[in-house]
Amino acid sequence: MIMDKGVVWITGASSGIGFALTKQYLEAGWQVIASARTQGELVALSESYENLTFVAFDISDDSQVQAVRETLMLHTAHLDCAILNAGTCEYLDMTDTDPDWKMMDRIMSVNFFGLVNSVDVCLPLLKKSSHPHLVGVSSQAVQAAFPQAEAYGASKAAVRYFLSSLRMDLKQFNIDVTCLLPGFVDTPLTQKNTFSMPFLMSSDDAAKRMFKALASRPFEFAFPKRLSAMLWAGRHFPKLWLSMLAPKKDRND
């Protein structure tokens, strides 16, 4: 059984991929409960769709879990799908005389522990669906190492493994679990990047690919395939990958 429409909860919905996914599901006739710290671009969208509800949630704050779950329950008796998309990114600068190691805490608190908090929120409602689907967003960054991505890559690798293990434990409840691994997507976060982003796509394009893929409930969906192939080479030829991507030593040092 594959559901055409139902009730979906989307985190990180106020901009970027989350906002584009919200539009996709609204246009498909789903009841969408969208969460983020603030409404952002959702304000204008709510004027066009009666099937959109906003529930504020700072996923890094575990003290909000119970209240957010109770608020969701005021709007729906169940969730057919939860797409845990919220995340952030910072890069570690090893040329700094005092690298910001606290960055690891900040990124993990949002990307990993924030996703865990979100699972805590939605799991009771997913269990009440006849065919529930839990979706988490990792990243193609986990497929091969990138410079300065120690915090971001580690957090997304943790998400991937967490979802893989969770898939096994949730099978007894008939909850399908999918891990999405997008490549470079044009969002407010990536617009800050100063490096080349191969195969960069728009948020709308990414959301369309995700929406289509999720209909078949795969264990994982990594895209675009061209980037997947490039990262496959990076994994299998690590010395070449290192020589290509590692920062070069300044000869004036």
C-alpha positions in Angstrom: 0.0 0.0 0.0 1.4 3.4 -1.1 -0.5 6.4 0.1 -1.3 9.2 -2.4 -2.0 11.8 0.3 -2.4 12.1 4.1 -0.9 14.1 7.0 2.7 15.0 6.8 4.9 16.9 9.3 7.9 18.7 7.9 10.7 20.3 10.0 13.0 23.0 8.8 10.1 24.2 6.7 10.5 27.9 6.7 13.1 28.1 3.9 15.2 26.0 1.5 14.4 22.4 0.9 11.9 22.2 3.7 9.9 25.1 2.3 10.0 23.5 -1.2 8.9 20.2 0.2 6.0 21.9 2.0 4.9 23.4 -1.3 5.1 20.0 -3.0 3.0 18.3 -0.4 0.4 21.1 -0.3 0.0 21.0 -4.1 -0.5 17.3 -3.9 -3.4 17.7 -1.5 -1.7 16.6 1.7 -2.5 18.1 5.1 0.9 19.7 6.0 2.1 20.6 9.5 5.2 22.7 9.0 7.7 23.4 11.8 10.6 25.7 12.2 11.8 28.2 14.8 9.9 31.0 12.9 7.4 31.0 10.1 9.7 32.8 7.6 8.4 32.2 4.0 5.5 30.1 5.4 3.6 33.3 6.2 2.7 34.1 2.6 2.2 30.4 1.8 -0.4 30.0 4.6 -2.6 32.6 2.8 -3.0 30.4 -0.2 -3.4 27.0 1.5 -6.0 26.0 4.1 -4.3 22.7 4.5 -1.2 24.2 6.0 -0.6 24.5 9.8 2.5 26.0 11.4 3.8 24.7 14.7 6.9 26.4 16.1 9.8 24.1 17.1 13.4 24.7 17.9 14.6 21.1 17.4 17.8 21.6 19.4 15.7 22.3 22.5 14.6 19.0 24.0 12.5 20.8 26.6 10.1 21.6 23.8 9.5 18.0 22.8 6.4 17.3 25.0 4.7 20.6 24.2 5.3 20.3 20.4 3.9 16.7 20.5 0.8 17.9 22.3 0.4 20.7 19.8 0.6 18.3 16.9 -2.0 16.1 18.6 -4.4 19.1 18.7 -4.2 19.3 14.9 -4.2 15.6 13.9 -4.9 12.2 15.4 -2.0 10.7 13.4 0.9 11.3 11.1 1.2 9.4 7.9 4.7 10.8 7.1 7.3 12.8 9.0 10.1 14.5 7.1 12.8 15.5 9.5 14.7 18.0 7.3 15.9 20.8 9.7 19.6 21.3 9.8 22.5 23.7 9.8 26.1 23.9 8.6 29.4 25.5 9.7 33.0 24.8 8.5 36.0 24.2 10.7 39.0 26.4 9.8 42.2 24.6 10.7 44.3 27.6 9.6 42.9 29.5 12.6 45.4 29.5 15.5 42.5 28.6 17.8 40.0 26.4 15.8 36.4 26.6 16.9 36.0 23.0 18.3 32.7 24.0 20.0 31.3 24.0 16.5 31.0 20.2 16.9 28.6 20.7 19.7 26.5 23.3 17.9 26.2 21.3 14.7 25.5 18.0 16.4 22.9 19.6 18.7 20.9 20.6 15.6 21.6 18.0 12.9 21.8 14.9 15.0 20.2 15.5 18.4 17.7 17.8 16.8 16.6 14.9 14.6 16.5 12.6 17.6 14.2 15.1 19.4 12.0 15.2 16.3 11.7 11.5 16.3 10.7 11.7 19.9 8.0 14.1 19.0 6.4 12.3 16.1 6.8 8.6 16.8 3.6 8.2 18.9 1.6 9.9 16.0 3.3 7.7 13.4 2.3 4.6 15.2 -1.4 5.6 14.9 -1.2 5.7 11.1 -2.2 2.7 9.0 1.0 3.0 6.8 3.5 5.3 8.5 6.7 6.7 6.9 9.6 8.3 8.8 12.0 10.3 6.6 15.3 11.9 7.7 17.6 14.1 5.7 21.3 13.2 5.7 23.7 14.4 3.0 25.8 13.2 0.1 28.7 14.6 2.2 28.7 11.3 4.1 29.8 9.4 0.9 33.3 10.8 0.9 35.4 13.2 3.0 35.4 17.0 2.3 37.8 19.5 3.8 36.4 21.7 6.7 33.3 19.4 6.9 34.3 17.6 10.1 31.3 18.9 12.1 28.7 18.8 9.3 29.8 15.5 7.8 30.0 13.7 11.1 26.5 14.9 12.1 25.0 13.7 8.9 26.9 10.4 9.1 25.3 10.0 12.6 21.9 10.7 11.1 22.4 8.0 8.4 23.4 5.3 10.9 20.7 6.3 13.4 18.0 5.9 10.7 19.5 2.6 9.5 19.3 1.2 13.0 15.9 2.8 13.7 14.6 1.1 10.5 15.2 -2.3 12.1 13.6 -1.4 15.4 10.6 0.2 13.9 9.8 -2.6 11.5 7.8 -4.3 14.3 5.4 -1.3 14.1 5.3 -1.3 10.3 7.0 2.1 10.1 9.0 2.5 6.9 12.2 4.6 7.3 13.9 6.4 4.5 17.2 8.3 4.6 17.5 11.1 2.0 21.0 12.1 0.8 20.8 15.2 -1.3 23.8 16.8 -3.0 24.4 20.5 -3.3 21.1 22.4 -3.2 20.7 26.2 -3.6 19.5 27.3 -0.1 20.2 30.2 2.3 22.8 27.9 3.9 24.7 26.9 0.7 24.6 30.5 -0.6 27.2 31.3 2.0 29.6 28.7 0.6 32.7 30.1 -1.1 33.8 26.8 -2.8 32.6 25.1 -6.0 29.4 23.1 -5.6 29.2 20.6 -8.5 25.7 19.7 -9.9 24.1 22.5 -7.8 20.3 22.3 -8.1 17.4 24.5 -6.9 15.4 23.7 -3.8 12.3 23.1 -6.0 14.2 20.6 -8.1 15.5 18.8 -5.0 12.0 18.7 -3.5 10.5 17.3 -6.6 13.0 14.5 -6.7 12.5 13.8 -3.0 8.7 13.8 -3.3 8.8 11.4 -6.3 11.3 9.0 -4.6 9.5 8.9 -1.3 6.4 7.4 -3.0 8.2 4.1 -3.2 9.6 4.4 0.3 13.3 3.4 -0.4 15.7 2.7 2.4 17.9 5.4 1.0 17.7 7.9 -1.9 20.9 9.7 -2.9 20.9 12.3 -5.7 22.0 13.6 -8.1 23.5 10.4 -9.5 26.4 12.3 -11.1 27.5 13.4 -7.7 27.0 9.9 -6.3 29.3 8.6 -9.0 32.0 11.2 -8.3 31.9 10.4 -4.6 32.0 6.7 -5.3 35.4 7.4 -7.0 36.4 9.4 -3.9 35.7 6.5 -1.6 37.5 3.9 -3.8 40.5 6.1 -4.7 41.1 7.9 -1.4 44.7 8.9 -2.1 43.7 10.6 -5.4 40.7 12.2 -3.7 43.0 13.5 -1.0 45.4 15.0 -3.5 42.6 16.7 -5.3 40.7 18.2 -2.4 43.1 18.7 0.5 44.2 22.3 1.0 47.6 23.0 -0.4 50.4 24.2 2.0 51.3 27.8 1.5 54.9 27.8 0.3 55.5 31.1 2.0 55.0 29.5 5.4 
